[in-house]
Amino acid sequence: MKSNDTQWFAKKEAVHSMFPYLLTSWCLRHFPRFFTNFIVWCASLFYFIFDKRARSAAIQYQKILKEFNPSLKIKPLRQLVSFALSLVEKIDCWTNSKNPIPFENICLHDDDVQELISQLNEKRGAFIFISHLGNFEILRSLATAHKMGVQNEVALTVISDNEISSNFSKVLQKISPQFFENTVDINEITPATMEKFMDTISRGGLVVCAGDRISKNASQRILAQNFLRTPAPFSYGAFFLALLLDAPIYFIFGFKKTNLFFSRKFEMYVRKARTEISSSRKKREESIKNLCAEYARTLEEFCKIYPYQWYNFFDFWAFPAEDSDEKNSGEKSGK
C-alpha cells in the first residue's frame, strides 16, 4: 500500500505540548470524573476537525477493518474520542486521582491468565507482547500495585519509544516518578540493556514490548505480515528479542468493556503464544515469522471485537520508503 506517510515511525505525537496532559492530570485530582471526561471529549472533537492526519488514519483503518468485518460502521470520531479517554485512563493509573479505577471493575478473562500467574508465583519470568490496541497501562499499574494475585513481587521492564510520545512520557514522569524506573527506550537498546532484560527474566519478572510499532533506528529490519488481509510492516527486532530471551511468550490486551465512552469497566485478556520456538539457528527465522503471524492474527481477532480501540493514528500499512517495492518478499534483514 502506497502512502505519502512512509516515515510514520519517526513522527511524534499529535499533541505538541505538555499542557493538555497536565491539565487532565490536574482535573482528575480536583474534579469529578465526568467533568474531566467532558473536557477531553470536547478536545477530541477539536482534534478530529483540525488534525487531518489522525482523522485520515482512523478512516483508513476502519475501511480496511470493514472489509475484514463487514458489519462495522465507519465512525472515525468515535475512535478519536476513545483514544482521548484512554489517555485519561493512563494518567488516572499513575496519579492519585479522586476516583481511582476499582479493581473489581476489571474482568480478567480466564484464558491463560492463571497459567501466567502460576508461572510468576514460581519465579519464572516471561516475555509479554502488548499493542496499541486497547490500553495496557491499566494492567501495568495494577501489576505495580500488586493486585494481580501474584504472591511474589514481579520485576517489570517495559520497552517503549519515549521519543515518539515524549510529551506524554514527560507528564507521566512528572506525576509519577517511578514510571521510568523500569522503562527502556527502544531507540537506546545496548548490550547493557540486554543484560537488564535477561536479569528481569531470571528473577521471575516480565519484559514487555509492543509488537505493532517500528523503531526508527531499525526501520529496515521488518517483517511483512498480512494484517486485516493487507500487508503491513511489523518489527523484526521485537520478535527476535522475544526468542532471544528464551522465556514463555504471552500476548496481553486491555479494553473498555463497552463502547460507552464514559464506562470504567475493562476486559483483560492473556494469551500464551502457541508458536513452536526452535533453538536451532537454522529454524529461528521461521519461528520469528510464525510468532509475528500469530501476533497479527490475535490483533485481528480483538480488532473485530473492539474496533474503535485501535490507537495507531498513521498509515499503519505503509512500508518504509526504501522497501516499498519489496514488501511482499518477507523479512528485510538490513544487511
Salt bridges, closest charged atoms under 4 A:
ASP5 OD1 - LYS11 NZ 3.65
GLU89 OE2 - ARG33 NH2 2.63
GLU89 OE2 - LYS256 NZ 3.30
ASP92 OD2 - ARG33 NH1 2.76
ASP92 OD2 - ARG264 NH2 2.87
ASP111 OD2 - ARG271 NE 3.63
ASP112 OD2 - ARG274 NH2 2.76
GLU115 OE2 - LYS272 NZ 2.72
GLU122 OE1 - ARG124 NE 2.90
GLU137 OE2 - ARG140 NH1 3.43
GLU163 OE2 - LYS216 NZ 2.68
ASP199 OD2 - ARG203 NE 2.93
ASP212 OD1 - HIS132 ND1 2.97
GLU267 OE1 - HIS109 NE2 2.27
GLU301 OE2 - ARG271 NH2 2.85
